Amino acid sequence: MQPSNDRPAQQREHADPEEAIRPMPLLAVGVTLAMVVFGVLYIFLSEPLAGSRLGDQRTVADLAGPAAPAAGAAVDGKAIFAAQCAACHQATGKGLPGVFPPLDGSEWVAGEPRVLANILLHGIEGEITVAGNKYQGSMPAFAQLGDAELAGVASYIRASWSNKAEAMTAELFAKERAASDRRAPFEGGAALQALTQ
């Protein structure tokens, strides 16, 4: 039996796809154009090579940090302590038990100013007893700091936390710096005790 030619042929496949012109949606074109125009205007209005009105307004002088204090100017001992000492002795002045001695309640801090000046100028290595506890370690010298800076940080720690000792002067540090040709740290608390005699 032969198929009848009266019926239309069955379509079993979809037509091959064709590439047609499909323009970008107008909304996407509008948003893109608006972003480009905004970017160009921002660059021209913000004056990136001159003083910025829209962005970060700090100058090179602001980013350089605080200038060294002039002779006779007050020094921020707390800031120096935070930058140079707080990593070991902690912001609370309590130190780290068994590792770094406390400054709060320390007989070395509140005691003879000349001893504290020499600790800061020359550092200390070896065993030292602080507030009844023994510590074995090393504290670097801070002779690279100026006399006013050393006096500022020493005065800060002598008057902070539970310490109530008098401030120290830059003149004391200048005198101790000139009086000693020591290049090595003190060898523990015994060497420091010799300064008081």
trRosetta pair geometry for C-beta under 8 A, 3 or more apart (Angstrom, degrees):
i j d omega theta_ij theta_ji phi_ij phi_ji
4 7 6.1 80 90 1 100 93
24 28 5.5 -103 168 78 103 121
24 29 5.5 118 107 -56 117 99
25 28 4.8 87 68 7 90 103
25 29 7.1 -159 96 -5 47 87
26 29 5.4 -54 -147 38 38 115
26 30 6.1 41 154 -23 69 106
27 30 5.7 -55 -148 35 30 113
27 31 6.4 27 156 -17 65 105
28 31 5.9 -52 -144 37 32 108
28 32 6.2 30 158 -17 65 109
29 32 6.0 -59 -148 39 27 110
29 33 6.2 25 157 -17 64 111
30 33 5.9 -58 -145 39 27 110
30 34 6.2 28 157 -20 64 108
31 34 5.7 -56 -148 36 29 112
31 35 6.5 29 155 -20 64 105
32 35 5.8 -55 -150 34 30 110
32 36 6.5 28 154 -17 65 106
33 36 5.8 -54 -148 36 33 111
33 37 6.3 30 155 -17 66 107
34 37 5.8 -55 -146 39 30 110
34 38 6.2 32 155 -20 65 108
35 38 5.7 -54 -145 37 30 112
35 39 6.3 32 156 -21 64 106
36 39 5.8 -54 -148 35 30 112
36 40 6.5 27 156 -16 64 106
37 40 6.0 -56 -148 37 30 109
37 41 6.3 27 156 -15 65 109
38 41 5.9 -60 -146 41 29 109
38 42 6.1 33 156 -25 66 108
39 42 5.7 -53 -145 33 28 113
39 43 6.5 28 157 -19 63 104
40 43 5.9 -55 -152 34 30 110
40 44 6.5 19 156 -9 64 109
41 44 6.0 -63 -147 43 32 104
41 45 5.8 17 162 -10 70 116
42 45 6.1 -63 -136 45 24 101
42 46 5.7 17 168 -18 65 117
42 54 7.2 -115 -158 90 85 168
43 46 6.4 -59 -135 36 20 104
43 48 6.7 -34 -155 -18 70 120
44 47 7.9 20 171 -64 33 55
45 53 7.6 -75 151 57 81 118
45 54 6.9 67 112 -26 96 135
46 52 5.7 6 177 -142 87 88
46 53 6.7 -143 -134 47 53 76
46 54 4.5 -76 -111 37 98 120
46 55 6.0 55 -163 -11 126 105
47 50 4.3 -42 157 53 118 101
47 51 6.6 17 99 65 130 50
47 52 6.4 -166 75 -99 81 49
47 53 7.0 64 31 2 109 92
48 52 6.8 27 -112 -91 42 103
48 55 7.9 35 -109 19 74 144
51 57 7.2 33 -172 -141 84 84
52 55 4.3 -48 164 52 145 91
52 56 6.4 49 70 63 147 49
52 57 5.8 -138 75 -91 89 62
53 57 7.7 39 -113 -92 24 111
58 62 4.0 -124 -164 85 94 142
58 63 5.7 102 139 -49 125 88
59 62 4.9 108 50 1 67 100
59 63 7.3 -139 97 1 40 87
60 63 5.8 -60 -150 41 35 108
60 64 6.4 45 150 -34 66 103
61 64 5.6 -47 -148 21 33 118
64 67 7.8 32 111 -72 114 73
68 146 7.4 96 -164 -12 117 144
69 73 4.1 -147 -178 80 102 118
69 74 7.2 -126 -145 77 144 32
69 75 5.3 -121 0 -89 160 79
69 148 6.1 -114 78 112 128 143
69 149 7.6 159 26 -68 118 82
70 73 4.5 88 56 -20 75 125
71 148 7.7 -171 -131 -41 47 146
73 148 7.6 67 65 174 66 156
74 152 7.7 112 176 -107 60 118
75 80 7.0 14 157 -25 109 133
75 148 4.9 149 -36 145 136 94
75 149 5.4 -156 -162 -98 152 48
75 151 7.1 109 43 74 136 84
75 152 3.3 -103 95 -60 114 150
75 153 8.0 -61 123 -29 123 65
76 79 4.0 39 114 14 119 115
76 80 6.7 151 96 -14 67 84
76 152 6.6 54 70 174 16 140
77 80 5.6 -56 -147 39 37 111
77 81 6.1 42 153 -23 68 105
77 151 7.9 -93 -87 110 116 49
77 152 3.6 -160 -72 154 85 76
77 153 4.6 172 -152 -83 86 33
77 154 7.4 -101 -137 35 132 37
77 155 5.5 -140 -61 66 163 87
77 156 3.1 -173 122 -33 124 121
77 157 7.6 -125 159 -15 123 67
78 81 5.6 -52 -148 35 31 115
78 82 6.4 33 153 -20 64 104
78 156 5.3 -180 -63 -140 58 142
78 160 8.0 126 -98 -79 91 138
79 82 5.7 -51 -147 35 32 112
79 83 6.3 23 156 -12 65 109
80 83 5.9 -62 -146 43 30 105
80 84 5.7 -10 169 12 70 119
80 85 7.7 47 128 1 69 104
80 145 7.3 79 -155 -136 132 144
80 149 5.6 153 -106 -171 152 92
80 152 5.9 102 16 97 141 113
80 153 4.4 -97 97 -72 125 110
80 156 7.5 162 57 13 98 148
81 84 6.7 -74 -126 53 19 85
81 85 4.8 -49 -154 46 63 119
81 86 6.0 83 144 -46 75 92
81 153 5.2 151 -62 -140 79 95
81 156 5.5 -124 -33 101 134 144
81 157 6.5 150 -105 -58 133 95
82 85 7.7 -12 -36 51 11 76
82 86 5.0 3 -132 -9 42 140
82 91 7.0 26 -111 -107 82 95
83 86 7.7 66 5 18 16 104
84 142 6.5 63 178 -118 144 133
84 145 7.6 -20 -87 -62 164 138
84 153 7.0 -35 57 -115 130 157
85 88 6.6 -75 -171 48 52 93
85 89 5.2 -14 161 30 93 121
85 103 7.8 36 161 -41 133 151
85 153 6.9 137 -14 -170 136 130
85 157 7.6 -63 118 -69 166 132
86 89 6.4 -76 -116 65 29 78
86 90 6.2 10 -166 -175 67 12
86 91 4.9 27 -148 -73 122 65
88 95 7.2 -9 143 -133 71 74
88 96 7.4 -96 -173 4 55 107
88 100 4.3 -180 172 -126 88 154
88 139 7.7 166 115 -114 165 87
89 93 6.1 -2 152 -131 105 42
89 94 7.8 143 173 56 64 32
89 95 5.1 -38 -138 -87 58 70
89 100 5.8 -132 -82 146 50 126
89 101 7.6 -19 -112 81 91 54
89 102 7.1 108 -156 -140 88 34
89 103 5.1 37 -172 -16 138 113
90 93 6.6 -102 82 -11 85 14
90 94 5.4 -32 69 52 139 76
90 95 6.1 -148 13 -69 107 13
90 96 6.8 131 -37 -51 116 73
90 100 7.7 148 -14 88 87 131
92 104 6.9 -44 142 -24 71 143
92 161 7.1 89 173 -99 58 124
93 102 6.1 66 144 -170 68 83
93 103 4.3 -91 -157 66 92 95
93 104 3.6 108 115 -40 116 97
93 157 6.9 149 -117 -141 120 89
93 160 6.2 167 -53 110 147 114
93 161 4.5 -105 51 -36 150 150
93 163 7.8 -120 178 -7 159 116
94 102 5.0 -33 -157 -115 34 110
94 104 5.7 -23 -76 30 54 127
95 99 7.4 -175 163 75 95 75
95 100 4.3 -150 -159 106 95 82
95 101 5.0 -113 -105 120 167 18
95 102 4.1 -120 8 -73 112 50
95 103 6.9 134 -47 -9 97 66
95 130 8.0 82 -8 100 164 147
96 99 4.1 -17 95 58 112 115
96 100 4.6 62 32 33 88 93
97 133 7.6 -75 -146 178 77 164
98 133 7.9 -92 -74 171 49 129
98 135 7.5 161 -161 -112 22 78
99 135 7.5 18 118 -142 11 105
99 137 6.9 83 -179 -77 49 145
100 135 7.3 56 -143 -150 15 142
100 137 6.8 -90 -94 81 55 174
101 106 6.6 88 143 -106 112 127
101 128 6.7 -69 -39 94 152 113
101 130 3.8 80 -160 36 133 157
101 131 7.6 154 -166 20 99 98
101 133 7.3 171 -120 84 89 105
101 135 4.6 -108 -58 -19 100 160
101 137 7.9 -163 -17 38 89 130
102 105 6.3 13 114 54 129 91
102 106 5.8 -172 99 -57 73 100
102 130 6.3 176 46 135 69 127
102 131 6.1 -3 53 6 116 143
103 106 5.2 -64 -147 2 32 132
103 109 5.2 92 -165 -64 77 152
103 157 5.0 -66 168 -164 137 122
103 160 7.9 29 115 74 117 110
103 161 7.4 128 98 23 86 144
103 163 7.5 -46 143 -35 81 141
104 160 7.5 -81 -94 109 85 85
104 161 3.8 -78 -116 128 108 158
104 162 5.6 81 -174 26 92 91
104 163 6.5 -127 -133 -27 50 96
105 110 7.8 -30 -151 -11 22 131
105 131 5.5 57 116 -95 106 129
105 161 7.4 -86 -24 119 73 124
105 162 5.3 20 -64 70 86 125
105 163 7.1 -134 -55 -64 33 78
106 109 4.1 80 75 6 107 105
106 110 6.7 154 82 2 58 86
106 130 5.2 -25 -128 -160 98 109
106 131 6.1 -80 -100 -38 54 98
106 163 7.7 -17 39 -83 73 120
107 110 6.4 -65 -133 54 31 93
107 111 5.1 45 164 -44 67 118
107 130 7.2 -165 30 -140 83 60
107 131 7.1 165 -10 -65 88 55
108 111 5.8 -43 -124 25 20 119
108 115 6.4 -115 -154 123 76 122
108 116 6.4 132 155 -85 75 82
108 119 6.7 70 168 -45 123 159
108 128 7.6 7 -53 175 149 129
108 130 6.4 -57 4 -110 116 98
108 192 7.2 -4 -124 152 114 155
109 116 6.1 79 -127 -104 39 129
109 157 5.5 -98 -151 132 128 110
109 158 5.9 -168 163 -93 89 66
109 163 5.9 -64 118 -111 123 145
109 165 7.1 -175 133 16 74 143
110 158 6.4 134 -100 -142 55 79
110 163 5.2 -155 -76 -139 105 97
110 164 7.5 33 -128 48 121 51
110 165 4.4 180 -140 -45 69 128
111 115 6.0 -10 98 51 112 136
111 116 7.2 154 66 -38 77 101
111 165 8.0 -60 -3 -102 18 151
111 196 7.9 -49 156 -92 125 132
112 115 4.4 80 80 1 102 108
112 116 7.3 178 93 -5 57 83
112 195 7.3 178 101 110 143 105
112 196 5.4 -179 -14 -104 161 99
113 116 5.8 -58 -151 40 39 109
113 117 6.2 43 152 -25 71 105
113 154 7.6 89 -150 158 87 136
113 165 7.9 169 -75 159 88 130
113 166 7.8 -53 -66 76 128 94
113 168 5.1 161 -152 -107 121 107
113 172 6.0 -35 136 -177 122 162
114 117 5.6 -52 -148 33 31 115
114 118 6.6 28 155 -16 64 105
114 172 7.0 -125 -91 -172 63 114
114 176 6.5 163 -149 -87 75 126
114 195 6.1 -162 118 157 107 118
114 196 7.8 151 72 -91 114 59
115 118 5.9 -58 -152 37 31 107
115 119 6.5 35 150 -22 65 103
115 192 5.5 76 -155 -177 108 101
115 195 5.1 147 -96 86 79 136
115 196 6.3 -11 -61 -61 123 92
116 119 5.5 -49 -148 31 35 114
116 120 6.5 30 156 -13 66 105
116 154 5.6 123 135 -144 124 118
116 158 7.4 51 -178 -70 176 114
116 168 7.1 -128 88 -70 126 154
117 120 6.1 -61 -153 40 29 107
117 121 6.1 22 154 -15 66 114
117 150 7.2 80 -137 146 74 126
117 154 6.9 2 -84 -101 64 163
117 168 6.8 179 -71 -169 99 145
117 172 5.5 -127 -82 134 152 105
117 173 5.4 -155 -148 -94 113 66
117 176 4.6 137 128 13 128 164
118 121 5.6 -56 -136 43 33 109
118 122 5.6 -14 178 19 71 114
118 176 5.8 -127 -71 -176 75 136
118 180 7.2 90 -122 -21 102 163
118 186 7.0 74 137 -48 109 131
118 192 7.2 167 89 -126 123 84
118 195 5.9 -153 22 -105 158 160
119 122 7.1 -79 -130 54 15 78
119 123 7.2 48 -174 -116 53 13
119 124 5.7 -24 -137 -31 86 117
119 139 7.0 12 180 93 95 141
119 186 7.1 -60 -103 17 63 135
119 192 6.9 19 -72 -114 97 129
120 141 7.6 85 154 -155 34 57
120 142 5.1 -47 -177 48 77 113
120 145 7.9 -57 165 54 110 127
120 150 5.2 137 132 -152 142 110
120 153 7.4 150 -129 84 143 118
120 154 6.3 -89 -32 -71 155 111
120 173 7.6 -49 85 -118 125 113
121 141 6.3 -9 142 -156 32 101
121 142 7.1 -71 -92 63 25 68
121 143 5.1 60 -161 -86 63 88
121 150 7.2 33 -69 -140 77 157
121 173 6.9 164 -68 -152 116 86
121 176 6.0 -165 -13 117 158 116
121 177 5.9 -155 -134 -88 139 77
121 180 7.5 115 117 60 141 135
122 141 5.1 -41 -161 -107 16 116
122 143 7.1 47 -75 -52 42 115
122 180 7.3 -63 -60 120 131 149
122 182 5.1 -3 -116 109 140 129
122 184 7.4 36 -175 96 107 33
122 185 5.7 147 144 -121 82 47
122 186 6.0 90 104 -29 121 83
123 138 7.2 18 170 -180 117 75
123 139 5.1 -169 -153 98 77 71
123 140 5.0 -64 -105 176 133 20
123 141 3.7 -87 -23 -55 103 66
123 142 7.6 127 -65 -11 83 62
123 185 3.7 -65 97 -109 96 110
123 186 7.1 -171 98 18 49 74
124 128 6.3 37 146 -49 140 142
124 138 7.4 -172 95 -146 53 43
124 139 4.9 24 47 43 82 105
124 185 5.3 -177 -90 175 13 111
124 186 4.6 -23 -110 61 78 97
124 187 8.0 -153 -157 -50 69 7
124 188 7.0 112 -177 -84 101 17
124 191 7.9 176 -132 68 93 116
124 192 6.9 -10 -110 -54 130 122
125 137 7.6 -110 -137 116 54 37
125 138 4.6 4 -109 -111 85 85
125 139 7.6 -152 -67 29 52 58
125 185 4.6 100 -8 90 94 134
125 186 7.3 167 27 78 61 48
125 187 6.4 -26 74 -115 83 48
125 188 7.2 -50 97 -48 46 61
126 136 7.0 -47 -177 -141 31 70
126 186 7.9 -104 36 116 114 66
126 187 5.0 50 -3 -175 153 57
126 188 3.3 -75 106 -56 121 92
126 189 7.9 -132 102 0 100 59
126 191 8.0 86 56 8 141 119
127 134 5.9 -13 -162 -167 103 105
127 135 7.1 152 -148 79 53 44
127 136 5.2 -23 -90 -95 72 79
127 188 4.7 17 59 -129 60 125
127 189 6.7 -63 112 9 67 97
128 134 7.5 152 80 -151 33 58
128 135 5.5 -22 65 62 81 94
128 188 5.6 -171 -63 -156 71 63
128 189 4.1 128 -127 -51 69 98
128 192 7.4 39 -119 13 113 138
129 132 6.9 -1 177 -129 103 10
129 133 6.8 162 -153 79 67 29
129 134 5.3 -36 -96 -93 77 64
129 135 7.5 158 -98 15 27 75
129 189 5.7 -38 21 -28 73 168
130 133 6.1 -30 69 63 68 81
130 135 6.1 0 16 0 109 123
138 185 7.1 119 -151 63 85 173
139 185 7.3 150 68 -144 67 138
140 185 7.8 -103 -133 -81 29 129
141 144 8.0 110 115 -7 87 79
141 185 6.4 -149 -49 -87 97 86
142 145 4.9 0 157 9 97 116
142 150 6.5 151 106 -101 115 100
143 177 7.1 132 -140 -122 98 107
145 149 4.2 -117 177 92 108 129
145 150 5.2 136 102 -55 118 84
145 153 7.7 -5 152 7 165 133
146 149 4.6 95 56 8 79 104
146 150 7.0 -146 95 -4 40 87
146 170 7.8 -7 139 -140 88 118
147 150 5.8 -55 -146 38 31 110
147 151 6.2 31 155 -18 65 107
147 170 4.0 92 130 -166 102 89
147 171 7.6 82 163 -57 137 18
147 173 4.1 168 -143 89 84 120
147 174 4.7 1 -110 -56 157 83
147 177 6.9 -104 -86 -6 104 141
148 151 5.7 -54 -145 39 30 111
148 152 6.2 36 153 -25 63 106
148 170 4.4 -15 -82 -94 58 136
149 152 5.5 -52 -148 32 31 115
149 153 6.6 21 158 -11 65 103
150 153 6.2 -56 -145 40 30 102
150 154 6.0 28 157 -16 65 112
150 170 7.5 114 61 -119 86 67
150 173 4.7 127 84 -117 131 156
151 154 5.8 -57 -140 42 29 110
151 155 6.0 30 159 -21 65 109
151 167 7.6 56 173 167 92 91
151 168 5.0 -142 -142 102 76 88
151 169 5.6 -22 -136 166 140 15
151 170 4.4 -96 -10 -69 147 59
151 172 7.1 122 -99 49 106 97
151 173 5.6 -122 -54 -10 89 128
152 155 5.9 -56 -145 37 25 109
152 156 6.4 28 154 -23 61 106
153 156 5.4 -50 -148 32 34 116
153 157 6.6 23 159 -11 67 103
154 157 6.3 -58 -147 40 30 100
154 158 6.1 26 156 -18 65 113
154 168 4.4 -24 105 38 125 140
154 173 7.9 174 3 -65 145 118
155 158 5.8 -60 -142 40 29 110
155 159 6.3 5 164 -1 65 115
155 167 3.8 20 -131 -142 116 84
155 168 5.2 -142 -64 31 79 73
156 159 6.5 -79 -150 46 22 94
156 160 5.8 19 161 -29 66 121
157 160 5.7 -57 -129 32 32 113
157 163 6.7 36 152 50 56 163
158 163 5.4 -132 -170 148 32 132
158 165 4.0 -78 -177 72 104 107
158 166 7.0 -28 137 70 136 28
158 167 6.8 160 74 -103 129 35
158 168 6.7 115 1 -20 151 99
159 163 6.2 -95 -77 103 7 97
159 164 6.9 48 -131 -126 56 34
159 165 6.8 -113 -67 60 58 60
159 167 6.8 -10 -39 -76 127 75
160 163 5.9 27 60 48 48 109
168 172 5.7 -90 -175 50 94 142
168 173 7.4 84 144 -39 117 96
169 172 5.0 109 65 -4 81 96
169 173 7.6 -148 103 3 53 83
170 173 5.7 -56 -157 39 43 111
170 174 6.2 45 147 -21 72 105
171 174 5.5 -53 -146 37 34 112
171 175 6.2 36 154 -22 66 105
172 175 5.7 -54 -148 36 30 112
172 176 6.3 23 156 -13 65 108
173 176 5.9 -56 -142 42 31 106
173 177 6.0 35 157 -24 65 108
174 177 5.7 -54 -144 35 28 113
174 178 6.3 21 158 -13 63 110
175 178 6.1 -62 -149 41 26 105
175 179 6.0 22 156 -22 65 115
176 179 5.7 -56 -136 37 30 111
176 180 6.4 0 172 2 65 114
177 180 7.1 -82 -150 44 18 90
186 191 4.3 -178 -171 98 93 127
186 192 5.4 70 161 -60 157 81
187 190 7.3 -31 99 63 85 94
187 191 4.6 105 52 -28 71 141
188 191 5.9 108 63 10 61 97
188 192 7.5 -118 118 1 41 95
189 192 5.4 -59 -152 39 42 113
189 193 6.3 50 151 -29 72 100
190 193 5.6 -47 -150 26 34 115
190 194 7.2 43 150 -27 60 97
191 194 5.8 -43 -162 19 37 117
191 195 8.0 46 143 -24 58 93
192 195 5.8 -41 -170 14 47 115
192 196 7.9 41 143 -17 65 97
193 196 6.0 -53 -166 25 47 110
193 197 7.4 36 146 -16 70 104
194 197 6.1 -60 -157 32 43 108
